[in-house]
Amino acid sequence: MPLSIHDFVPMSDTLGLVAADADAVARTDAKVLITGESGVGKEVLARYIHARSLRNQKRLVTINCAGVAESLLESELFGHVRGSFTGAVRDRAGLLQAAHGATVLLDEIGEMSMRMQTLLLRFLETGEIQRVGAEHSDRRLDVRLIAATNRNLFEETQRKTFREDLYYRLNVVHIVIPPLRERRQYIAPLFEHYLRVAKDTIGVGACAVTPEAMALLCAYRWPGNIRELRNVAERIALRHGGGEVVAADLPPEVLGADLAPQPSGVRADLGSTVAAEYYERMTQRGESFWTVVYEPFVQHDVTRDIVRTVVRRGLEQARGNYGSLTKLFNLPPNDYKRFLSFLQKHDCHMPFRGYRVAPPAIRRLDRQAAAS
């Protein structure tokens, strides 16, 4: 049972923007980079874009870069000529040539080797392909490219594991799909939706989920996102179709979820979002705020809420003192005003009065930083 675009687009303001971006870019031939965790629906969104494009008379050609050995990926994409390697008994066109006039989805492009990245970059710059074993390039192709990955490609460029020039070639329009744990209010209606789908497709009776069981489902982190939720719903429908679903009927991983009320704010978010990782990288690994938080934010890889979460957690440790916060986030003293300007510009500046007042010595440090 495939995912539907309705599984993740109309459910919140953020996802409404995802749909709006997809509709806008579908009418163009612009390259699209779709990022998000595994299971959030990146391929679904790519198909949505292709279906609403002027190229929709031809099928979307998809290749999973992580599922094909590097020795075969070049042949899969560009094709080969007879005798170019063992087993090449005839000439073969690649997927790019098969997609002439259509759209190609390169899924998990972050897993592509540096050599393949170089070959792909050359194709994007010239539109020409050269089959494996051929002595010259073939004709130019008209292919619209969509790339998807669960990696942060900007960070990969900093680690020198992904070509920076290729990253900017791909990142014409960047669409980020948020994980399911960041839209918990829709877990219940999604789960009930998949129970109904299972009822219609498998032919089982309707299930009634008790409030206790639904609370556990909503508290679960769903690391596999929508794909995992759909599978759990199908499993429940098969086993308990026509009956009542109680907490004991849920899978063991869901039963381990914490049912305690989760207050809003830093302590609830840090354990279940990327903010925890960012905070650890700065405070324990000595990385800078500009690299860890700022760069992904300006590249639209993280949300404003994540930045606020990191700042709130820092203010707790710094006792509401922004001067101490710059040191905590490994910023030089002369970056104090730039740091505050960034937070204020993007509505991430948190009032310090809600946190414990710092000792006089820390307050003097803050005034010195502000004056520098």
Secondary structure, DSSP 8 states (H G I E B T S, - for coil): ----GGGTSTTSHHHHHHHHHHHHHHTS---EEEE--TTS-HHHHHHHHHHTSTTTTS-EEEEETTSS-HHHHHHHHHEE-TTSSTT--S-EE-HHHHTTTSEEEEETGGG--HHHHHHHHHHHHH-B---BT-SS---B---EEEEEESS-HHHHHHTTSS-HHHHHHHTTEEEE---GGGGGGGHHHHHHHHHHHHHHHH-----EE-HHHHHHHHHS--TTHHHHHHHHHHHHHHHHTTSEE-GGGS-HHHHTS--S---SSHHHHHTTSHHHHHHHHHHTT---HIIIIIHHHHTTSS-HHHHHHHHHHHHHHHTT-HHHHHHHTT--GGGHHHHHHHHHHTT----GGGS----HHHHHHHHHHHH-
